[in-house]
Amino acid sequence: MALYITDECINCDVCEPECPNEAISPGDEIYVIDPNLCTECVGHYETSQCVEVCPVDCIPHDPDHVETQEELMEKYLRLTED
């Protein structure tokens, strides 16, 4: 399941550099997560790094993009293949 950033985001800029897939970018008003790039850090880390560093806990699972751990790993492998 991809993650998303809620409107509680304070634009503190700490999540974007933590994303190993470069799925986080500045949006019109708050940061946004591209669900096509988000693997919840599966393949990179044990936990989602953006969630770990977010000071306001505004990065929940996206109910519109439900994925299993296996699907997230497949996405990671597609994104990292050379």
C-alpha positions in Angstrom: 0.0 0.0 0.0 1.5 3.3 -1.0 1.6 6.2 1.5 0.2 9.7 1.1 0.6 13.0 2.8 -2.4 14.7 4.4 -3.2 18.4 4.6 -1.7 18.4 8.1 1.7 18.6 6.4 3.7 21.7 7.6 6.1 21.7 4.6 9.1 21.1 6.9 11.1 19.5 4.1 12.4 16.5 6.1 10.5 13.7 4.2 11.6 14.4 0.6 15.3 13.7 1.0 14.6 10.5 3.0 12.7 8.8 0.2 15.0 6.3 -1.6 12.6 6.1 -4.6 12.3 9.9 -5.0 8.5 9.4 -4.7 8.1 12.6 -2.6 8.0 16.0 -4.3 6.6 19.5 -3.5 3.0 19.8 -4.5 1.0 23.0 -5.0 0.4 23.4 -1.2 2.0 20.5 0.5 4.4 17.6 -0.3 2.9 14.7 -2.3 3.8 11.1 -2.8 3.7 9.4 -6.2 2.0 6.1 -5.6 3.8 4.6 -8.7 7.1 5.2 -7.0 6.2 4.6 -3.3 7.2 1.1 -2.0 6.9 2.1 1.7 10.7 1.7 1.6 10.3 -2.1 1.0 13.6 -3.3 -0.4 15.5 -0.4 1.1 14.6 -0.2 4.8 12.6 -2.0 7.5 10.3 1.0 8.0 9.0 3.8 5.9 11.6 6.6 6.3 9.3 9.5 5.6 7.0 8.3 8.4 9.9 7.9 10.7 11.0 11.6 10.3 7.7 13.3 9.9 7.2 15.6 13.0 3.4 15.8 12.6 2.5 12.2 11.7 0.7 13.2 8.5 1.8 10.2 6.3 -0.7 7.3 6.6 -1.4 4.4 4.2 -3.3 5.4 1.1 -6.5 3.4 1.0 -6.8 4.2 -2.7 -3.5 2.3 -3.5 -3.6 -1.0 -1.6 -0.7 -3.3 -2.2 0.7 -6.4 -0.5 4.3 -6.7 0.7 4.9 -8.9 -2.4 3.5 -6.3 -4.7 5.7 -3.6 -3.0 8.7 -5.8 -3.5 7.9 -6.3 -7.1 7.6 -2.6 -7.6 10.9 -2.1 -5.8 12.6 -4.6 -8.1 11.1 -2.9 -11.2 12.2 0.6 -10.0 15.8 -0.6 -9.2 16.5 -2.8 -12.2 19.3 -1.5 -14.5 
